Amino acid sequence: MWSQFWADPRSWVFTLHETPELPEQLTAGLEREYLMWFYTNQAYRKGAFYEAEIDEYVRAYLAPGAMSASFEWYRAFKTDIEQNQASSRTKLTMPVLALGGEKLTGHIMVPMAQVVADDVRGGSVPECGHWMAEEKPDYLLDQLNDFLPALTSSPVLVQRSPERVLLPKVAEQAWQYTGDRQLINLIEFGN
């Protein structure tokens, strides 16, 4: 499965980002331009991000060490694969939802998850690139509403929040409890 992933020409970003020091040198002073390339070119639906959201991402990535920390995720990826392969000797038994945009990773998400889990659901998000929550929020909400009730005896409702909140604030508002229903607010980032 991983050889298929690495053979895909779109995986070049992993090779670049795992290279020690080079991506930091290439992006220094050009963080906004670099990030914009990903927000634009890895999206199927152009314009999925609002300017204020991009400003917030850039602000966060300009913090000292933030770009290096993001590259470290890629640098750890091959170790993660080895650890996941070792862990997959005992497969997960709980349901797993694996989704990816059909224009990028949708075709490999379920097979990759099946390596580590017995009960895998999901697949490709139609007309979507990398940014599912921004590009296809309604589709993602439908998938979550279909999937989450299988995990709990309590009813689960996933809905959009009426307010537009930037991503860093989502974690603060992600879980709310209302009576006997668990409510997950997902914030709409697209149109």
Secondary structure, DSSP 8 states (H G I E B T S, - for coil): -HHHHHHSGGGHHHHHHHSSSHHHHHHTT-HHHHHHHHHHHT-SSTT-S-HHHHHHHHHHHTSTTHHHHHHHHHHTHHHHHHHHHHHTTS-B-S-EEEEEETTTTHHHHHHHHHTTBSSEEEEEETT--S-HHHH-HHHHHHHHHHHGGGG-SS-EEEEE-SS---HHHHHHHSEEEETTEEEEEE-----
